[in-house]
Amino acid sequence: MPRGDKSKYTDKQKRKAEHIAEGYEDRGVSKKMAKARAWATVNKESGGGNKSGSGRGVPDNTESSKKGGRKGGAATARKSAKKKSAKKKPGPKKGVKKKSAKKRSTKKKARQTS
């Protein structure tokens, strides 16, 4: 079976992934990324492809979907595409100060003498 083959997934899982992908696209995520995230969510909830047959069903854990809805929601939808795609630039680390060369040399000497 080639990588990425969806033949082992049930119709319900396929519908679920499609619905999740649409939600991501509505928020401004690219189609390719939305599809990847959707299948990752389906895999997390159901544990991968389900085999068909009576008595084989295992309940899905939908906590990840609930969390995503709470975290994203309307606030994410309101952001412009430009803001979503802009990379966050790393700022200076707070509370970390560089020691001067003089302080470093005195500490080094103190360690050598002890």
Summary of the structure (lengths in Angstrom):
residues: 114
radius of gyration: 24.6
end to end distance: 65.6
largest distance: 77.1
contacts: 213
relative contact order: 0.10
helix: 57%
strand: 0%
